[in-house]
Amino acid sequence: MSSNNAKAPVAFFRILEYESTFLDTAVAMTLEECGLKIHPGTKVLVKPNLVSPKNQLACTHPNVTICLCRYLKDCGAQITVADSPGYGSAAQVSKAIGMTSGLKELGLKPKSLGRPVPLKLSFGETIGISRDALETDMIINVPKLKAHNQFVLTGAVKNLFGTVVGFRKAYAHTRFGETPGLMEKMIIEVVNSMPLAFNLMDAIYPMHESGPISGKPYTMSLLAGSPNPYALDTAIYMLLGLSPKKILLWRESARQKIFGYNPDHIEYVIEPPDDFDTTDFKIPEKLSPMEFEPVRFIKGRVKSLLSRFKLL
């Protein structure tokens, strides 16, 4: 979908609560109106944001992931639900946020993405991405819209950084964060290496003011989706009145002229963005450095290891 006449479909669907009886319908319509087709037997990796067990708001809401899995099961897909959390395992985070029991009813268990393989990056470095993600037939990315103290705001594109295995994510900040632009380039190259089929964004109660773990809930009442992660994020940036000057990942995708960075690339297929009021959504006023200092990296690794052994 990259010709001059093509448009990337973006679906906006109003959902007031995660407990809404319309959530299953909203998920199905979002996928189908954007043209996604799931054939029986397709191996689908569902990749929610399971960043930390400390705050459910920081993670994709369980009901969004479960409704998606229910839809995929009805299509006859072979489903794996997996992420590579910053702290602890996917199973620990899933249990902490209340997702495990719902997945169990569908015959599913959350898994941690593993088996790292090196991805060669354009600037001469490598990063370890999950073979589990690379070897599936398709990935459905299920990000949580969040303010972010380093990236300002994160959505579909940044969520695929979670296919980098384990501590390598934090180490990437230590290795690449000091040089402006390298983190953004690396994330985009990780995204482009993946068999990505669709992006279903949880923006029903996104996190604002601060993030990615300790922000506050904002009532946006939006479930959004697109096969194109750049177009989906661009649609959200426009909804919030932002510009590429403010958002590093948007600036880099615009610099590379990646299809989806331009609002003109987008076709809204369910509800228009004008139906959503986001005037009170707040982004971080002061950003933290992109790079992690070695001491911070080591402390983070210790916390992650302790949480895996349930000592926290």
N, C-alpha and C positions, 0 to 999 in steps of 0.2 A: 504494500500500500504506500508506494513512494513516488508515484507519477505526479505530474503537476496538477492533474485534475482530481486526484483522489483526496478523500477526506478520512481522517481517523475518527471513527465513532466514539463518542463519549456519552455515557448514560448517567444522568442524575435522577435519583429516585428519592422522594421524601419519605422518611421513616421516623416516627416520633420517639419510639422506644425500642430497645433491644428485645423486649418481650412481646412486641407487636405480632399479632396473628398474620400480618401481611408480609413479614420478613421473608418467609419462604417464597412468596410470589415475587417480591422485590428482587431477590437474588436470581430467580429464574428469568425474569423479564430483563434484568440488566445484562445477563450473559447472552440471552437469545436475541435481544434487540441490537446487540453489537455484533451478531453473526457467529458466535462461538458454537461449534458443533462437537459433541463428544460421542465417539463411536464405542460400542461395547468392546470391552477388553483393553481399552486405552489405559496405559499406566500414567496416572496423574499425581504429581507431587503438589500438595496443597501447602503453601509456605506462608503461615501467619507470622506476625511479629510477636515473638515470645522473649522479649528482651530481658525481663527480670521478674522474679516471683514477688518482689516487694510492693508492686503497685499494679492492680488490674488495669487501671486507666492507661498505663504505658503499653499495654498489649492489645492486639486485636481481640475484640470481645468474643468470648466463646460462641455466642449464638450465631454470629456471622459465619464463623468457620464451620460450625455444625450444620447450619442451613445449606451452606455450599456443599459439604460432604454428602448430605442427604440427597441433594439434587444430582450429584455425580454418581451416587450409588444407584439412583433410579435410571441413570443413563447406562449402567452396566460397566462403569469405569473401575479399574483397580487403583485404589486410593492409598496414598501414603501422606500422613500429616507430619511435617518435620520442620525444624528450624535449628539454628546453632546459637543458643542464647549467650548473652554476654556474661551472665552469672548462672551457675547451675546447669542442669540438663533440661531438655525440652519436657521430659516427663515431670520433673519437679515444678517447672513453671506452669505447665498445663494443670497440674493438681492444685497449685496455689490459686489460680485464677478461676477454677471451677469448670474446666473444660473436659477433664478426663472422663467423668461419668457419662456425659453426652456422647462423646466419641465411642465409649464402650458399648452403648446401645446400638451403634452402627457397626460394631465389630472392628473398631479401629483403636490403635494405641499411638500416642504421640512419640516421635523418635527424634533423636539428635542427628543432624546432618554430620556425616563423617567422611572417611576415606579421602583425605586431601590429595589433590594432584596440582602440580604447578601450572599456573596460567602466565604465559609470557606477556608482559606489559609493554606498551609502545615506547616507554622511556627507559627500557633496559633492565627493569626489575621483574620479579615474579611474585605471585600471591597464591596461597594454597586454597583452591576452591573445591567444593565437595563433588566427588565422583557420583554420589547418590543423586545429586541434582542434575548433573550432566547426562546421566544414563537413563533418566525417565523419558517417557514420550513427550510429556508437556508439563510445564509448571503453571499453576494458577497462584499468583502472588496476591496475598491478602494483607495489605499494609494497614496500619493505623495512622491517620493523619495526626501529626504532632508538631508543636513547636520544638525547636532544637537549639541548644545553647552554642553549638558550633556551626551548624548548617542553616540556622534561622528557622527553617521549616522542612519537614521531611514527609515523603509519601511513598509512591510506588517505586521510583528509581532507587532511593536509598534503602528500601526494605530488601532489595536483592543483595545488598552487601552482606546480609545474613547467610548467604551461601558460602561465604568465606568461613573456613572451619575454625571454631574455637578461639584460642588466644591470638590467632593471626589477625583478627580484626583490630584488637587493641594494639598489637605490634605494628600494624599498618600505620596507625596514627603516629607511633614513635618513629617509624622509618620515613614516612612520606609527608607528615603533617607540617614539617618545618618549611617545606618548599611550596609556595602558593600555587594552587592549581593541580598538584599531583593527586591529592585525595579524590578530587572530583573526576579526574581522568581515570584513575584506577577503578572507581565505582562504576563509571559508565562502561568501561571495558569488561568488568565482571558481568554487568547486565547483558551486554551484547553477546557474551559467550554462552548464555543460558538458553535452553529450549522453552522460552517463555511464550505462553499462549494467551494469557489473560491476566488482568489486574482488577481485583475487587476491593475497593477501599472502604474501610470503616471510618466514616466521618460523621457518624450519628452523634456521638459525644467525643469529639477530638480533644486533644490536650493543647492548652494554650498558656501563654505567659512565660512558661519555662519548660524545659524538657531535655532529654527524651524520657526521663523517668519521674521527675518530681513536679510536673506542672499541674494545672487545674482543669477540670472539665468545662467544656463549652457546648452549649446546645446549638448544633448545626443541623441536626435531623437529616443528614445526607448519607445515602449509600451511593457510591459512584463506581463506575467501571469502564474499562476500555481494553482492547487488545494491545494498545500502545501505551507504555508506561510514561513516556515523555509527554504525550498528549494529555493524559489524565492529570499529571502533575501541573502542566501548563494551565489546564482548565481550572484547577484549584488555585493556582497562583493568581489568575485573573479574577476569580471569584473574590479573593481577599484583597484585590487592588495592589498587588505587588509587581515588581519589575525585575528583569534579569540583573540589574545593577545591585539588587538587594539579595538575590538568591544565587548562591555560588553554583549549584548544580544546574540551574536553569541557564545561567550565563555560559557555562561550559558546553551544554548541549546546543545553545545558540551559536557559539563560536564554531562548533563542529558542524553546524547546519543539519543536525539530526532531525529527521522527520518527526514532527510532533512538538517541536519547540515553539512554533509560531501559532498564535491563536487562529490564524487563517487556515491552518491545517485541520481544524476541528469541526466536526458536525455533531450537534447535540441531538440525540435520538429519542429521548423520553421527555424530560422536563427541561425548560430553559434555565440558565443560571440566574436570570433575573428573579426567579421565584424564591431565591434563598438570600436571607439577610445575614451578613457576616460583619456588620459594622463594628461590633464590640470585640471581635477576635483580636487578641494581642499576641505579638511576637516578642521574643527577647529583646530588651533594649541594649544590652551589652553582651557581646559574644565572648566565649572562652577561646583560648588558643586551640588551633586545630591539632597541634602535636601533643602527645602525652609525654611528660617527663619520665625518664627511666624509673624513678622511685614510684610514681603513680602507676606505671605499667606493672611493676612487681607487686605492689599492694593489690592491684586488681586481680592479678593471677592468683595470689594467695586467697583472696575472698572467693574467687570462683572455685578453686579447689576445695576450700572448706565447705562451701555450699553443696558441692557434689557429694561430699561425705557426710552431709547433714549435720555439720558441726556449728552451723549458724542458725 
